[in-house]
Amino acid sequence: MKRPLDLRHVASLALRDLIELAHLPDFDRVREQISHVRGCTRPVQLVGTTQTLDTATNTVLRSYSTADEPTGRLLTACGNRRSSRCPACSRLYAADTYHLIKAGLSGGKTVPDTVRTHPRLFVTLTAPSFGPVHNRRTTDTGKNLPCRCGTHHPADDPALGTPLNPTTYDYAGAVLWNAHAGALWARFTTYLRRELAAHLGMTQKALNASLRVSFAKVAEYQRRGLVHFHAVIRLDGPDGSNQPPPDWATTDALTHAIKTAAGRAVLTIGSKAIGERELRWGEQLDIREIAALGDGELTDQKVAAYVAKYATKSAEDSGTVDRSLRCPHCAGRGYQTGPDGFRDLCESCEGTGQSEPIRDLPVHSHVRQMIRTAWDLGHLPEFAELKLWKWAHMLGFRGHFSSKSRRYSTTLGALRDIRRAWRAQQARPAGAAETSEETTLVLSHWQYLASGYSPGEELIAAQVRHDLAQAERLKTEGAPWL
């Protein structure tokens, strides 16, 4: 009989757990699972079974049970796109976004390569000013010019993007602009089609029958805590990317329509507390043509890489926190309804509704004020539907960080399906007969167990993440010693 390990002399719980894992009969399988999820920061632990049946013969072709795993459960990646939460999953998300964007620019993934001959523009839409902020202006030669405050700010100065005079800065307008940025983008795309039809001297119905406006966009936070959008906007034939637009649908016509639509897109909101506001785009509008043959300043690869880079970013890049501030016990309301139907003060947050006091957050005073403003506006009746208290840590922004029109290119789901099918093919035993989806039935039963690793598994995952980061660094920079 095998004696159990006596690890009482090992002070570190993580090292003790790692030793126990290393003595398991199938330790290689433990490492394989962690490598399979690429060292995901917080993987999902599942327990369950799956069977593949041949419906014609009613025989079991393949079966799997987590009971056969050395740890008794299966690890799956969390899939979080945010680099601050999970670098491994965010890199995979960025890679998928890169292929999605690039397919819509130069073909691939069911998109013909003739799409690169379509009119294509890279557009940046910014937020308006809500008060002067510290900035770092440079000349064409790179010389640093003084800010309005008279200081030559270094590039990493935390004061950049913060108001020159916080007492006069329009924090309510800034938060509400973030909250409505997605709706303003939708309004812009509506006016874009209208202005394109007007510029070409035709009705919208005739325009829709002749061409399609396709796009893919990503949101990025500026240092002042406001989002702006980078978008690839393309003209196609009525059937989408596999059909060229008419000859009269030119880049110049698209440029004119974008400029006019950006000026016309306005959202009006009203409130007794802050009055009536008009939300519109900022004056800075950047429109650049994407080179058709890849030999210009702005190529397909550069645009795809640029968009993919910001697809995994979030509000924390503007100095805020990467977690919700809602109390998990009362969902941010500050109270809980008792058995008697009365509202009882939440004991966890003491009625504030906050998981941690806003005043104690380790952020710049400018960011703290935007968070506090979003929290306060969210509790006004006229803004209740915005649920700004839910998005206070995002400085009010409630939209999707990346989105695309239906016919731009492939989808992230399709890319994941291809990767899943490839992994299933790799995992199939050698010599196993090919099966048809029409004659097979998959029966699965899965249950959520927990999230994260055991202490010993975390050590293995850290090594996996380190190896992947090193490989990525060598791929980008090259190996100087070779």
Salt bridges, closest charged atoms under 4 A:
ASP6 OD1 - ARG8 NE 2.91
ASP28 OD1 - ARG31 NH2 2.67
GLU32 OE2 - ARG29 NH1 3.25
GLU69 OE2 - ARG29 NH2 2.74
ASP96 OD2 - ARG419 NH2 2.98
ASP157 OD2 - HIS153 ND1 2.77
ASP170 OD2 - ARG277 NH1 2.80
GLU195 OE2 - ARG264 NH1 2.54
GLU220 OE1 - HIS228 NE2 3.00
GLU220 OE1 - HIS230 NE2 2.53
ASP236 OD1 - HIS118 ND1 2.78
ASP236 OD1 - ARG234 NE 2.74
GLU278 OE1 - ARG280 NH2 2.99
ASP286 OD2 - ARG288 NE 3.21
ASP300 OD1 - ARG120 NH1 2.95
GLU316 OE1 - ARG82 NH2 3.39
ASP322 OD2 - ARG85 NE 3.42
ASP322 OD1 - ARG323 NH1 3.87
GLU356 OE2 - ARG323 NE 2.61
ASP417 OD1 - ARG420 NH1 2.66
GLU434 OE1 - ARG428 NH1 3.54
GLU457 OE1 - ARG73 NH2 2.73
GLU458 OE2 - ARG465 NH2 2.63
GLU477 OE1 - ARG473 NH1 3.28
